[in-house]
Amino acid sequence: MDNPLLPAIAAAALLLGLAGGWTLRSAAARRRLARERAFFGLPDGAECVLVTHRDSSSAHWSIPRHDALAMLGLASVIENCGAHAEVAPHDTGLQGFGARTEFCVGDPTAHRRLAAHLANLLPGVRVQPGDASGAGRGTFAIGGTSYAMEPGAVEYVLLARLTAGEGGRPVFLAAGQRPVTHRAAVRHLVRNRARLARKHGPEGQFCLLLKVVNSQSYGPDMVEQVADVTKAAVAQAVGKAAVKAP
């Protein structure tokens, strides 16, 4: 004769299993969120700033399309961390770095705040202003090698996480040769944030050189990491850079 208690016991075991699984998943989600908050320097309720270009083609202050889409990608991370963001143009006075997390996105030949961060935090990076015709503009010189772009075919962007100043909050840089590269770097950061945090640690610094391939056809989707240039970028540049073919 079947035991009438068996269905009740089975149901109780199922509920306990579901509750245990939910508890484990919740604990894992909390740990992931804690690691993400540490990596981005965004504890619950923290303030951060997004620094971007002004669109020179607009009569009023507006953000270029690719930079705006990059900011939207960052907004999801900021919201997930429970933080709050301010958007600021690059040419307005801002406080020094370290007091709050900063995301600085743009072209370092035109973005004043970004150019200042490169000079102070990545002195081993040189960005060529180009000649009178604009040729060579935006070429990166790092560790004895130059990286020139072929617009729409091969373009480069630096993605960096740096810590300095009082407060210890990180500064994230996406410094690219064209607007589409800024968006590509931010997408790379957002998509690979867990891997980057594991590799470099929640307090670690890094500077990665990324290559955007065939943006005229694929936009910001085709991204390759060329090298981790942290060591060369944080050191003073020495000697003349050799030109690297794209």
HUVEN-V897690 format. One record per residue. N is the residue number from 1. PHI is phi in whole degrees, -180 to 180 (none if undefined). Layout:
[[N | PHI] [N | PHI]]
This chain:
[[1 | none] [2 | -66] [3 | -79] [4 | -66] [5 | -84] [6 | -59] [7 | -60] [8 | -67] [9 | -64] [10 | -64] [11 | -64] [12 | -65] [13 | -63] [14 | -63] [15 | -64] [16 | -64] [17 | -64] [18 | -64] [19 | -65] [20 | -64] [21 | -63] [22 | -63] [23 | -63] [24 | -65] [25 | -65] [26 | -65] [27 | -65] [28 | -65] [29 | -65] [30 | -65] [31 | -66] [32 | -62] [33 | -65] [34 | -63] [35 | -66] [36 | -66] [37 | -62] [38 | -67] [39 | -63] [40 | -87] [41 | 65] [42 | -128] [43 | -65] [44 | -55] [45 | 84] [46 | -70] [47 | -106] [48 | -142] [49 | -132] [50 | -109] [51 | -111] [52 | -139] [53 | -69] [54 | -92] [55 | -81] [56 | -67] [57 | -85] [58 | -106] [59 | -72] [60 | -115] [61 | -69] [62 | -147] [63 | -101] [64 | -55] [65 | -54] [66 | -66] [67 | -67] [68 | -62] [69 | -68] [70 | -63] [71 | -64] [72 | -63] [73 | -63] [74 | -70] [75 | -60] [76 | -66] [77 | -67] [78 | -62] [79 | -65] [80 | -62] [81 | -81] [82 | 77] [83 | -101] [84 | -129] [85 | -120] [86 | -116] [87 | -102] [88 | -134] [89 | -71] [90 | -67] [91 | -105] [92 | -106] [93 | -67] [94 | -126] [95 | -67] [96 | -64] [97 | -93] [98 | 109] [99 | -75] [100 | -148] [101 | -61] [102 | -129] [103 | -114] [104 | -115] [105 | -127] [106 | 156] [107 | -96] [108 | -67] [109 | -80] [110 | -128] [111 | -100] [112 | -63] [113 | -63] [114 | -65] [115 | -61] [116 | -66] [117 | -64] [118 | -62] [119 | -65] [120 | -87] [121 | -104] [122 | -129] [123 | -67] [124 | -81] [125 | -103] [126 | -120] [127 | -117] [128 | -75] [129 | -76] [130 | 89] [131 | -87] [132 | -61] [133 | -86] [134 | 94] [135 | -65] [136 | 83] [137 | -63] [138 | 87] [139 | -63] [140 | -89] [141 | -120] [142 | -139] [143 | 54] [144 | 86] [145 | -129] [146 | -106] [147 | -125] [148 | -96] [149 | -97] [150 | -117] [151 | -50] [152 | 85] [153 | -113] [154 | -137] [155 | -139] [156 | -117] [157 | -151] [158 | -98] [159 | -119] [160 | -135] [161 | -123] [162 | -133] [163 | -127] [164 | -169] [165 | 82] [166 | -73] [167 | 102] [168 | 73] [169 | -75] [170 | -78] [171 | -114] [172 | -104] [173 | -116] [174 | -125] [175 | -111] [176 | -124] [177 | -87] [178 | -145] [179 | -54] [180 | -64] [181 | -73] [182 | -62] [183 | -64] [184 | -63] [185 | -66] [186 | -65] [187 | -62] [188 | -63] [189 | -63] [190 | -67] [191 | -69] [192 | -111] [193 | -61] [194 | -66] [195 | -66] [196 | -65] [197 | -65] [198 | -66] [199 | -72] [200 | -103] [201 | 84] [202 | -66] [203 | -110] [204 | -75] [205 | -108] [206 | -155] [207 | -140] [208 | -110] [209 | -97] [210 | -110] [211 | -118] [212 | -101] [213 | -106] [214 | 53] [215 | -66] [216 | -66] [217 | -105] [218 | -113] [219 | 61] [220 | -90] [221 | -80] [222 | -96] [223 | -124] [224 | -125] [225 | -84] [226 | -79] [227 | -168] [228 | -88] [229 | -106] [230 | -55] [231 | -61] [232 | -70] [233 | -72] [234 | -86] [235 | -96] [236 | -67] [237 | -67] [238 | -129] [239 | 82] [240 | -95] [241 | -79] [242 | -89] [243 | -77] [244 | -105] [245 | -68] [246 | -62]]
